[in-house]
Amino acid sequence: MHAARRLVDNARVPSSPRLRLDLTPWRSSRDFRLLFVAGTVFYLGAMVSYVALPYQLYHLTASNLLVGLVGVVELVPLVVFGLWGGALADHTDRKRMLVWTGVAQAALTAGLVLNAASPSPSVPLIFVLAGALSAAQSLQRPSREALLPRTVGHAVIPAAVALSSLGMQTGMLAGPALGGLLIQHTGLAWCYGVDLAGLVIATLLFTRLGRYPVAVEQAAGSPGLAAVGDGLRYAVSRPDLLGTYLVDIVAMFMAMPTVLFPAFASDVFREPGALGLLYTAGTVGSFVATATSGWTARVHHHGRAVVLAAALWGAATAAAGLSGSVWVAIAWLALAGGADMISALFRSVIWNQTIPDSMRGRLAGIEMLSYSVGPLGGQVRAGLVADRWSVRGSIVSGGVLCVLGVGLCAAWLRSFWGYDARTDDHAVRERRLRDEAAAATDGTMSS
């Protein structure tokens, strides 16, 4: 009853502005506001630890190899618990999942605080805690993403996706800068302490969410391997979903130049001081794209938008590699970041407007893998090509291959290219179900 009433309240929304960020989800949904604030403080704290943990490892060991191995330690839990977390999100109370995985992350982060504050911090303990945190985060994320479309009306999902992305980008922009200041002036324990505070705040906000119980038939099922397999088969059976995964994996695998930024700044441009700007350019572009995303609500061919934005990401990356000035390269990288964000927004809209709630958690787990595996493989590809050819050659060739790759994906998955949210069977079905829920609630309330 409460969830349906919230749906009625959130379904009646005004038209969105052309460029200005549409704030309708923030104004109309209390639970969306809770998720937005919780997500923002979560990412802010997480990005502080993102800076602190590798710095601490390098400071303790002077080994780049050990710093790199943290990513390997975090990858296996991400895959295993991401898929299992998706199955759990479809069979258990998602609010409860958010709360208890938040408690687990807070406890593990408290371990990082205590370890950093000790006279002799333990390197093995850092690896253990990093792997456990990856598992807890991977268990939580599918529930958080699956809950988002239930807090707003169907028509304002594009605006909700954009706003949520803005909160994430705020944390990604401010977190590393704050982490650097804390390392310099207060110490590593304070960095992890900020992350701990963010987790506590986010978890307390999760406890304020309304109830979103799963259907009786879902709760009766088992969140095991069979459920994970059902989710994978469902994803592969739908060309529109398959297109969102493949285009993103191809784009990230071919044109992910981040690992080359140190050499790009120091060896190519002889401007080592510009390294930080190279790293932040994409995030700045993403932020601007999100802040001016009101127009996305008027786009209905979402598959086409994903393909074109991913191709622009590749083309802008190639242009950055060809740039004769570091400032021109930064501008191209900002454009690439904006294009990548537009692609991400439309992928999220397809997911949130077409996937049944009974499958949303499992598909969120698959989505998490799709946008994690591509960048990891892309870093390896970029490094290998740079070592065998050149830094510029690696960046430019990756961008060109990205454009060609996403073009081939669009040619292969013609139904993805032709996807129209107004006529797609899955989108129409989800819209009809929400309308029926709203009508039923209207009838109950009037009687």
C-alpha positions as CSV (number, residue, x, y, z in Angstrom):
1,M,0.0,0.0,0.0
2,H,2.7,2.5,1.0
3,A,4.9,1.7,-2.0
4,A,1.9,2.0,-4.4
5,R,0.9,5.4,-2.8
6,R,4.4,6.6,-3.3
7,L,4.1,5.6,-6.9
8,V,1.0,7.6,-7.4
9,D,2.6,10.7,-5.9
10,N,5.7,10.3,-8.0
11,A,3.9,9.6,-11.3
12,R,2.3,13.0,-11.7
13,V,5.2,15.2,-12.7
14,P,5.7,18.3,-14.8
15,S,7.6,18.3,-18.1
16,S,11.4,18.6,-17.7
17,P,13.4,21.6,-18.9
18,R,15.6,21.2,-22.0
19,L,19.0,21.6,-20.4
20,R,18.6,22.3,-16.7
21,L,18.8,19.3,-14.5
22,D,15.3,18.0,-13.8
23,L,14.8,18.0,-10.0
24,T,11.4,16.4,-10.1
25,P,12.5,13.1,-8.3
26,W,14.1,15.2,-5.5
27,R,10.9,17.3,-5.0
28,S,8.4,14.4,-5.3
29,S,9.9,11.4,-3.5
30,R,11.1,11.3,0.1
31,D,12.8,7.9,-0.4
32,F,14.6,9.1,-3.5
33,R,16.0,12.0,-1.4
34,L,17.2,9.5,1.2
35,L,18.9,7.3,-1.5
36,F,20.5,10.4,-3.1
37,V,22.0,11.8,0.1
38,A,23.1,8.4,1.3
39,G,24.8,7.7,-2.1
40,T,26.5,11.0,-2.2
41,V,28.1,10.7,1.3
42,F,28.9,7.0,0.6
43,Y,30.9,7.9,-2.6
44,L,32.6,10.9,-0.9
45,G,33.9,8.7,1.9
46,A,34.7,5.8,-0.5
47,M,36.8,8.1,-2.7
48,V,38.8,9.3,0.3
49,S,39.7,5.7,1.1
50,Y,40.3,5.2,-2.6
51,V,43.2,7.6,-2.3
52,A,44.3,6.6,1.2
53,L,44.6,2.8,0.8
54,P,47.1,2.7,-2.1
55,Y,49.1,5.5,-0.6
56,Q,49.3,3.6,2.7
57,L,50.4,0.4,1.0
58,Y,53.1,2.1,-1.0
59,H,54.3,4.0,2.0
60,L,54.6,0.8,4.0
61,T,56.1,-1.4,1.3
62,A,57.5,0.9,-1.5
63,S,56.1,-1.8,-3.9
64,N,54.0,-0.8,-6.9
65,L,53.3,-4.5,-7.4
66,L,51.6,-4.8,-4.0
67,V,49.6,-1.7,-4.7
68,G,48.4,-3.2,-8.0
69,L,47.6,-6.6,-6.3
70,V,44.9,-4.8,-4.3
71,G,42.8,-4.6,-7.4
72,V,43.2,-8.3,-8.0
73,V,42.2,-9.1,-4.4
74,E,39.1,-6.9,-4.9
75,L,38.1,-8.3,-8.3
76,V,37.2,-11.9,-7.2
77,P,34.8,-10.8,-4.5
78,L,33.3,-8.2,-6.9
79,V,32.4,-11.0,-9.4
80,V,31.2,-13.6,-6.9
81,F,29.3,-11.4,-4.5
82,G,28.1,-9.0,-7.2
83,L,26.2,-11.9,-8.8
84,W,25.0,-13.3,-5.5
85,G,24.1,-9.9,-4.2
86,G,21.8,-9.5,-7.3
87,A,20.1,-12.8,-6.5
88,L,19.6,-11.7,-2.9
89,A,18.2,-8.4,-4.0
90,D,15.4,-10.2,-5.9
91,H,14.6,-12.6,-3.1
92,T,14.9,-10.6,0.2
93,D,14.0,-7.2,1.6
94,R,16.2,-4.7,-0.2
95,K,16.1,-2.2,2.6
96,R,17.4,-4.8,5.0
97,M,20.2,-5.7,2.6
98,L,21.2,-2.0,2.4
99,V,21.3,-1.7,6.2
100,W,23.1,-4.8,7.1
101,T,25.7,-4.5,4.3
102,G,26.2,-0.9,5.4
103,V,26.8,-2.1,9.0
104,A,29.4,-4.7,7.6
105,Q,31.2,-2.0,5.6
106,A,31.3,0.3,8.6
107,A,32.8,-2.4,10.8
108,L,35.4,-3.3,8.2
109,T,36.3,0.4,7.7
110,A,36.7,0.8,11.4
111,G,39.3,-2.0,11.1
112,L,41.2,0.2,8.6
113,V,41.0,3.2,11.0
114,L,42.4,1.1,13.9
115,N,45.1,-0.4,11.7
116,A,46.2,3.0,10.4
117,A,46.3,4.4,13.9
118,S,48.5,1.6,15.3
119,P,52.2,2.1,15.6
120,S,52.9,-0.8,13.2
121,P,50.1,-1.1,10.6
122,S,49.7,-4.6,9.2
123,V,50.0,-5.0,5.4
124,P,48.2,-8.4,5.3
125,L,45.3,-7.0,7.3
126,I,44.9,-4.2,4.7
127,F,44.6,-6.9,2.0
128,V,42.1,-8.9,4.0
129,L,39.9,-5.8,4.8
130,A,40.1,-4.6,1.2
131,G,38.8,-7.9,-0.1
132,A,36.1,-8.1,2.5
133,L,35.0,-4.5,1.8
134,S,34.8,-5.4,-1.9
135,A,32.5,-8.3,-1.0
136,A,30.2,-6.2,1.2
137,Q,30.0,-3.4,-1.4
138,S,29.2,-5.9,-4.1
139,L,26.5,-7.4,-2.0
140,Q,24.9,-4.0,-1.4
141,R,25.1,-2.3,-4.8
142,P,22.5,-4.4,-6.6
143,S,19.9,-3.8,-3.9
144,R,20.6,0.0,-4.0
145,E,20.3,0.1,-7.8
146,A,17.2,-2.2,-7.9
147,L,15.4,0.0,-5.4
148,L,15.9,3.3,-7.3
149,P,13.1,2.7,-9.9
150,R,10.6,1.8,-7.2
151,T,11.0,5.2,-5.5
152,V,9.9,7.3,-8.4
153,G,7.3,7.3,-11.2
154,H,8.1,5.6,-14.5
155,A,8.2,8.9,-16.5
156,V,10.8,10.5,-14.3
157,I,13.3,7.6,-14.2
158,P,15.7,9.4,-16.6
159,A,15.8,12.4,-14.2
160,A,16.3,10.1,-11.2
161,V,19.2,8.4,-13.0
162,A,20.8,11.7,-13.8
163,L,20.4,13.1,-10.3
164,S,21.9,9.9,-8.8
165,S,24.8,10.1,-11.1
166,L,25.3,13.8,-10.1
167,G,25.6,12.7,-6.4
168,M,28.2,10.0,-7.4
169,Q,30.2,12.5,-9.4
170,T,30.2,15.0,-6.5
171,G,31.8,12.4,-4.3
172,M,34.2,11.4,-7.0
173,L,35.3,15.0,-7.5
174,A,35.6,16.1,-3.9
175,G,36.7,12.8,-2.3
176,P,40.2,12.5,-3.8
177,A,41.0,16.2,-3.1
178,L,39.8,15.8,0.5
179,G,41.8,12.6,0.8
180,G,45.0,14.3,-0.4
181,L,44.5,17.1,2.1
182,L,43.9,14.7,5.0
183,I,46.9,12.6,4.2
184,Q,49.1,15.7,4.1
185,H,47.7,17.4,7.2
186,T,46.1,14.9,9.6
187,G,47.1,11.3,8.6
188,L,45.7,8.1,7.1
189,A,43.5,7.2,10.1
190,W,41.5,10.4,9.5
191,C,41.0,9.4,5.9
192,Y,39.4,6.1,6.8
193,G,37.5,7.9,9.6
194,V,35.8,10.1,7.0
195,D,34.8,7.0,5.1
196,L,33.5,5.4,8.3
197,A,31.4,8.5,9.1
198,G,30.0,8.5,5.5
199,L,29.0,4.8,5.9
200,V,27.4,5.4,9.3
201,I,25.4,8.3,7.9
202,A,24.4,6.4,4.7
203,T,23.3,3.4,6.8
204,L,21.2,5.5,9.1
205,L,19.5,7.1,6.1
206,F,18.8,3.6,4.7
207,T,16.9,2.7,7.9
208,R,14.5,5.7,7.2
209,L,13.4,4.2,3.9
210,G,9.9,2.9,3.5
211,R,9.1,-0.7,3.0
212,Y,9.5,-2.3,-0.4
213,P,8.7,-6.0,0.2
214,V,9.4,-8.6,-2.5
215,A,6.5,-10.5,-4.0
216,V,5.5,-13.7,-2.2
217,E,6.7,-15.9,-5.1
218,Q,10.1,-14.2,-5.1
219,A,10.6,-14.5,-1.4
220,A,9.8,-18.3,-1.7
221,G,12.6,-18.8,-4.2
222,S,16.2,-19.5,-3.5
223,P,18.9,-16.9,-4.2
224,G,21.4,-19.4,-5.3
225,L,23.2,-20.5,-8.5
226,A,19.9,-21.3,-10.3
227,A,18.7,-17.8,-9.7
228,V,21.9,-16.3,-11.0
229,G,21.7,-18.5,-14.1
230,D,18.1,-17.3,-14.7
231,G,19.3,-13.7,-14.6
232,L,22.1,-14.4,-17.1
233,R,19.8,-16.2,-19.5
234,Y,17.3,-13.4,-19.3
235,A,20.0,-10.8,-20.0
236,V,21.3,-12.7,-23.1
237,S,17.7,-13.3,-24.4
238,R,17.1,-9.6,-24.8
239,P,19.1,-7.8,-27.5
240,D,18.4,-4.4,-26.0
241,L,20.0,-5.4,-22.7
242,L,22.8,-7.3,-24.5
243,G,23.5,-4.1,-26.5
244,T,23.9,-2.0,-23.3
245,Y,26.5,-4.5,-21.9
246,L,28.4,-5.1,-25.1
247,V,28.7,-1.4,-26.2
248,D,30.0,-0.4,-22.8
249,I,32.5,-3.3,-22.6
250,V,33.8,-2.6,-26.1
251,A,34.1,1.1,-25.5
252,M,35.9,0.7,-22.2
253,F,38.2,-2.1,-23.4
254,M,39.3,-0.2,-26.5
255,A,39.5,3.3,-25.2
256,M,40.4,3.4,-21.5
257,P,43.6,5.5,-21.4
258,T,43.7,6.3,-17.6
259,V,46.7,4.0,-16.9
260,L,48.8,6.0,-19.5
261,F,48.1,9.4,-18.0
262,P,51.4,9.6,-16.0
263,A,53.4,8.9,-19.1
264,F,51.2,11.1,-21.2
265,A,51.8,14.1,-18.9
266,S,55.5,13.5,-18.2
267,D,56.9,11.9,-21.4
268,V,54.6,13.2,-24.1
269,F,53.8,16.7,-23.0
270,R,56.7,17.2,-20.5
271,E,54.0,18.6,-18.1
272,P,54.0,16.4,-15.1
273,G,52.1,19.1,-13.1
274,A,49.1,18.5,-15.4
275,L,48.7,14.9,-14.3
276,G,45.9,15.7,-11.8
277,L,44.0,17.6,-14.5
278,L,44.2,14.7,-16.9
279,Y,42.7,12.5,-14.2
280,T,39.8,14.9,-13.3
281,A,39.0,16.1,-16.9
282,G,36.6,13.1,-17.6
283,T,34.8,13.6,-14.3
284,V,34.4,17.3,-14.9
285,G,32.9,16.5,-18.3
286,S,30.6,13.9,-16.7
287,F,29.5,16.4,-14.2
288,V,28.6,19.0,-16.8
289,A,26.8,16.5,-18.9
290,T,24.7,15.4,-16.0
291,A,24.0,19.0,-14.8
292,T,22.6,19.8,-18.3
293,S,20.7,16.5,-18.9
294,G,17.1,17.8,-18.9
295,W,17.0,17.1,-22.6
296,T,17.4,13.4,-22.1
297,A,13.8,13.0,-21.1
298,R,12.8,13.9,-24.6
299,V,14.9,11.3,-26.3
300,H,13.1,8.0,-26.9
301,H,15.6,6.1,-29.1
302,H,17.8,5.1,-26.2
303,G,19.8,2.4,-27.9
304,R,20.8,4.8,-30.7
305,A,21.8,7.4,-28.0
306,V,24.0,4.8,-26.2
307,V,25.8,3.9,-29.5
308,L,26.4,7.5,-30.6
309,A,27.6,8.6,-27.2
310,A,30.0,5.6,-26.9
311,A,31.3,6.4,-30.4
312,L,31.9,10.0,-29.4
313,W,33.8,8.8,-26.3
314,G,36.1,6.9,-28.6
315,A,36.5,9.7,-31.1
316,A,37.3,12.3,-28.3
317,T,39.8,9.9,-26.7
318,A,41.6,9.5,-30.1
319,A,41.6,13.3,-30.5
320,A,43.1,13.7,-27.1
321,G,45.9,11.3,-28.1
322,L,46.6,13.4,-31.2
323,S,46.6,16.7,-29.4
324,G,49.7,18.9,-29.6
325,S,49.0,20.6,-26.3
326,V,48.1,19.2,-22.9
327,W,45.3,21.7,-22.5
328,V,43.8,20.6,-25.7
329,A,44.0,17.0,-24.6
330,I,42.3,17.9,-21.3
331,A,39.5,19.5,-23.2
332,W,39.0,16.4,-25.4
333,L,39.1,14.2,-22.3
334,A,36.4,16.3,-20.7
335,L,34.3,15.9,-23.8
336,A,35.0,12.1,-23.7
337,G,33.9,12.0,-20.1
338,G,30.6,13.9,-20.9
339,A,29.9,11.4,-23.8
340,D,30.6,8.5,-21.5
341,M,28.1,9.8,-19.0
342,I,25.4,10.3,-21.6
343,S,25.9,6.7,-22.7
344,A,25.7,5.6,-19.0
345,L,22.5,7.6,-18.4
346,F,20.7,6.1,-21.3
347,R,21.9,2.6,-20.5
348,S,20.5,3.1,-16.9
349,V,17.2,4.3,-18.3
350,I,16.8,1.2,-20.4
351,W,17.6,-1.0,-17.4
352,N,15.3,0.8,-15.0
353,Q,12.3,1.2,-17.4
354,T,12.3,-2.3,-18.9
355,I,13.6,-4.8,-16.4
356,P,10.8,-6.4,-14.3
357,D,11.2,-5.8,-10.6
358,S,11.5,-9.6,-10.0
359,M,14.8,-9.5,-12.1
360,R,16.1,-6.1,-11.2
361,G,18.6,-7.2,-8.6
362,R,20.2,-9.9,-10.6
363,L,20.5,-7.7,-13.7
364,A,22.0,-5.0,-11.5
365,G,24.7,-7.5,-10.5
366,I,25.4,-8.3,-14.1
367,E,25.5,-4.6,-15.0
368,M,28.1,-4.1,-12.2
369,L,30.3,-6.7,-13.8
370,S,29.8,-5.2,-17.3
371,Y,31.1,-1.8,-16.3
372,S,33.9,-3.2,-14.1
373,V,35.4,-5.8,-16.5
374,G,35.7,-3.4,-19.5
375,P,37.8,-0.8,-17.7
376,L,40.1,-3.4,-16.1
377,G,40.7,-5.1,-19.5
378,G,41.1,-1.7,-21.1
379,Q,43.9,-0.7,-18.8
380,V,45.8,-3.9,-19.7
381,R,45.3,-3.3,-23.4
382,A,46.4,0.3,-23.2
383,G,49.6,-0.6,-21.2
384,L,50.6,-3.4,-23.6
385,V,50.1,-1.4,-26.7
386,A,51.9,1.6,-25.2
387,D,54.9,-0.6,-24.3
388,R,55.1,-2.2,-27.8
389,W,54.3,0.9,-29.8
390,S,53.9,4.3,-28.0
391,V,51.7,6.2,-25.6
392,R,50.1,8.3,-28.3
393,G,49.7,5.2,-30.5
394,S,47.9,3.3,-27.7
395,I,45.5,6.2,-27.0
396,V,44.7,7.0,-30.6
397,S,44.3,3.4,-31.8
398,G,42.1,2.6,-28.8
399,G,39.8,5.5,-29.7
400,V,39.5,4.5,-33.3
401,L,38.9,0.8,-32.4
402,C,36.2,2.0,-30.0
403,V,34.3,3.8,-32.8
404,L,34.6,0.8,-35.1
405,G,33.7,-1.7,-32.3
406,V,30.5,0.1,-31.2
407,G,29.5,0.5,-34.8
408,L,29.8,-3.2,-35.4
409,C,27.7,-3.8,-32.2
410,A,25.0,-1.5,-33.6
411,A,25.1,-3.3,-36.9
412,W,24.8,-6.7,-35.3
413,L,22.1,-5.8,-32.8
414,R,19.8,-3.9,-35.1
415,S,16.9,-4.1,-32.6
416,F,19.1,-2.3,-30.1
417,W,19.9,0.5,-32.5
418,G,16.1,0.8,-33.3
419,Y,15.0,0.6,-29.6
420,D,12.2,3.1,-28.9
421,A,11.0,3.5,-25.3
422,R,7.5,4.4,-26.5
423,T,6.9,1.1,-28.4
424,D,9.3,-1.4,-26.9
425,D,7.4,-4.4,-25.5
426,H,9.2,-4.5,-22.2
427,A,9.0,-0.7,-21.6
428,V,5.3,-0.7,-22.5
429,R,4.7,-3.6,-20.1
430,E,6.5,-2.0,-17.2
431,R,4.7,1.3,-17.8
432,R,1.3,-0.5,-17.9
433,L,2.0,-2.3,-14.7
434,R,2.9,0.9,-12.9
435,D,-0.3,2.6,-14.3
436,E,-2.4,-0.3,-13.1
437,A,-0.8,-0.1,-9.6
438,A,-1.5,3.6,-9.5
439,A,-5.1,3.1,-10.7
440,A,-5.7,0.4,-8.1
441,T,-4.3,2.7,-5.4
442,D,-6.6,5.5,-6.6
443,G,-9.6,3.2,-6.3
444,T,-8.6,2.0,-2.9
445,M,-8.0,5.6,-1.6
446,S,-11.3,6.9,-3.0
447,S,-13.3,4.1,-1.5
